[in-house]
Amino acid sequence: MPNFTLDDQVFTAAAAAFTTPFHLYDERGIRQTARRLKNAFAWNKGFREYFAVKALPTPAILRLLGEEGCGMDCASATELTLAAACGFAGDDIMFSANDVPPEEFAQARELGAIVNLDDITHIAPLRQHGGIPQTICLRFNPGGQFRVGNAIMGDPGDAKYGMTRAQLSEALMILKGDGVQNFGLHAFLSSNTTDPNYYPALAKLLFETGRDLVAETGLTLAFVNLSGGIGVPYLPDEPAADIEAIGEGVRAAYEAVFAGTAIRDVAVKTELGRYMTAPHGWLVTHITHEKNIHKRYLGLDASACDLMRPAMYGAYHHITVVGKEHLPHDEKVDVTGSLCENNDKFAVDRLLPRAQVGDLLVIHDTGAHGLSMGYNYNGKLKCKEVLHQEDGNFRLIRRAETAADYFATLDVDAAWGKLR
Ligand SMILES: *Cc1c(COP(=O)(O)O)cnc(C)c1O
């Protein structure tokens, strides 16, 4: 399995060129991951990855994924606008939305995006806002628990997404009346899993359901959309997902389900976010405070506003101290941000090498659901994003927020502190 970690020299050089904190992304790693995925599914003629924009909604990243052949998976008007601004159009875009205002359907239809309907009640709003297309995708929620062998991989019975099996049949018959000829099926039943059986099991469920719906409705099954969910190893010793085995597993399911049927050329689509970019991003920060009370705390110039996962989910993100990784990891610390929230901690009781104010500290695997989940609590301004290009140069791809950005939505003048 490849190791995507950058050398400490790269972090040091980046921190010399840009003030911390910032997210640093590695172009080469992202491209390699996109190529490996494409290769793993090369057996399927129509295969395409639609990058889940919410994971890393930055134009430079979306464009380079586009260069690798990816489309974009959007879930809001702003994400649609962003994808369009980056040059994606027509069936380059998947609109996998739920609970959205109907005008967003009109925008998706204007762009020619593939619409992935979350609910049977969305048919009427789509009819009125942009119209029913010839090819449409439906999101399936099988309910109960999604099990693979003895393992419970998810609890769709508790998830707000998708339609029941009976609703799929009903929705397709209504849509057929509206002129739909081809359909796709989508489901997202497990999150952040490196289990090689997840996609094959999900694919089998969607292939079988699609096959049965073809028999029921006479419509053509154009594609199945396996959505996101393939995970990355956040812990240093965790195995990575074996994407080649996963691709082969989906191929086996494809052949098992469609052999002996008249169904041909069903394309496989994915909407991976985390798998594509998470390991190729790092939050680069400096230690700004050391505090020794009942515990030892290392305070950073970054906060949960730049990376929320540890605060929100207690998620593990690996942390290294640049230039000190060869030293014994014998100091137990909490690594914190500056929010007035006690959960603003990047790590709790983490063993790190002895570190001090001024040390450069790198938080790993921030390339997905990092800055994009950021927020402005305590009036904190989100940090910048830097791309480590394949040619070794750094490029600022998103500037840090300024006070003026924060004040832009308020009736207060940022520069003078005066009410407008
Ligand atoms: C979040 C999301 C994805 C991507 O999920 P990852 O876990 O990042 O792979 C894909 N499709 C939909 C509809 C999503 O909401």
The ligand as a Tripos MOL2 file, in Angstrom:
@<TRIPOS>MOLECULE
LIG
   15    15     1     0     0
SMALL
NO_CHARGES

@<TRIPOS>ATOM
      1 C1        -21.0870   12.5790    1.8420 C.3       1 LIG1
      2 C2        -21.5940   11.9170    0.6200 C.ar      1 LIG1
      3 C3        -20.7110   11.2310   -0.2230 C.ar      1 LIG1
      4 C4        -19.2600   11.0580    0.0860 C.3       1 LIG1
      5 O1        -19.0520   10.3650    1.2720 O.3       1 LIG1
      6 P1        -17.5680    9.9240    1.6920 P.3       1 LIG1
      7 O2        -17.7770    9.2530    2.9990 O.co2     1 LIG1
      8 O3        -16.7660   11.1720    1.7950 O.co2     1 LIG1
      9 O4        -17.0650    9.0110    0.6460 O.co2     1 LIG1
     10 C5        -21.2180   10.6900   -1.3810 C.ar      1 LIG1
     11 N1        -22.5200   10.8010   -1.7140 N.ar      1 LIG1
     12 C6        -23.4030   11.4490   -0.9270 C.ar      1 LIG1
     13 C7        -24.8130   11.5550   -1.3710 C.3       1 LIG1
     14 C8        -22.9750   12.0220    0.2610 C.ar      1 LIG1
     15 O5        -23.8510   12.6610    1.0420 O.3       1 LIG1
@<TRIPOS>BOND
     1     1     2 1
     2     2     3 ar
     3     2    14 ar
     4     3     4 1
     5     3    10 ar
     6     4     5 1
     7     5     6 1
     8     6     7 2
     9     6     8 1
    10     6     9 1
    11    10    11 ar
    12    11    12 ar
    13    12    13 1
    14    12    14 ar
    15    14    15 1
@<TRIPOS>SUBSTRUCTURE
     1 LIG1         1 GROUP 0 **** ****
